[in-house]
Amino acid sequence: MLVIGLSISSQMMAQGGVISLIKKVGTLIDTMSVRGVDRRYIEAPEKPWQLIVRGNVSQTIVSMNTKGVIEGMEYDAKPSLRTEPAQYVGLWAGYRGYGLGYTVNVGGDKGNYFTIGATGGSFGINVRIHSFDNSSPNLNLDSDILSDSNKDEWREVKLIDPIHVNTLIADGYYMFNGKKFSYAAAYDQSVIQKHSAGSLMAGLMYNYTNIDYSSKYNGDIIYLMEGLGRVKLWQGSVGVGYAYNWVPVRGLLINVMAMPMLTFVNKIKAYGYATNVEELMEDPIFWSDISNEEWDEWFYKNLQITPMGDMTFNSGLTFSFDGRVSLTYNFGRCFFSAYGQFNNIRYSHNSTSGYLNDWFVNTSFGIRL
């Protein structure tokens, strides 16, 4: 939009000021929306303005896995951070798919979720930022150092200081058959797909994840994670996939997109901490039959962690997956759309590995004006 505005700003005053500028921008966008496309397959709606009510449901799942040995006994720790599905509602208004929107959280986790998206005839760009805290991780332990009852207690653990998670996922696609296949028809309804068509596609993805539980109150978890108290991930992936727009009847569009991806940038920064858990385990109180409340008060009062520095390394090539499904129905000046996306991103280094699953479902009802 900035480039469009700059290209015609020199003529703005001479042609009638702001109103003339708006008309010229609109005409240029109208031309761009159907430029180079086969009109038998892709149609630009007569009414260019869109007013849309949107709803969003999303969830982020972070899983880590580490194996180690404590006093000659093997253990396997698999903490899983699973947010409650979050719900958002909002409004969006724009011209031919270019516009602004605002959403608010109405349920689920109380974190922040921010999205940016743009689509064209042959491209699509999405950015999703999610920040949340988790006080009740699904913590599974398979170890001889814990009795069956202890394992059950760990699965139901309630953290005094929650685990903090920040994720950013940005992806972009290019469609090679933009003449007959429209990505925008499936995901922002700025044009209409009239007949079925598919396209080979190429994509790029960037992921940043920050997982931080480096609190003294999480020293027992840090100990079981072999001193790992915080981890940052930077990943860059490239992939080739396929997308198909199926038009079974007039007005109805079903889109499926699938793209396996190769992660070629897989950088991890791990923050290490020392704990005094082993010293506390030598204290008779650690194994005594005192109440849980008394034990917790004694343990967390004496628990300590000490930063030991950080290390940055690359975990090598890994495979991930990006997929989308959408359903759109156009009737008169109105339309309904629902689409979902799923991302699976993996990392590993020595005895520590894990994955990030991020999914969301958007629904919208709009009218063209």
Secondary structure, 3 states (H helix, E strand, C coil): CHHHHHHHHHHCHHHCHHHHHHHHHHHHHHHHHHCCCCCCCEECCCCCEEEEEEEEEEEEEEEEEEEEEECCEEEEEEEEEECCCEEEEEEEEEECCEEEEEEEEEECCCCEEEEEEEECCCEEEEEEEEEEEECCCEEEEEECCCCHHHHHHHHCCCCCCCEEEEEEEEEEEEECCCCCCCHHHHHCCCCEECCCEEEEEEEEEEEEEEEECCCHHHHHHHHHCCCEEEEEEEEEEEEEEEEEEECCCCCEEEEEEEEEEEEEEEEEEEEEEEECHHHHHCCHHHHCCCCHHHHHHHHHHHCCEEEEEEEEEECCCEEEEEEEEEEEEEECCEEEEEEEEEEEEEEEECCEEEEEEEEEEEEEEEEEC
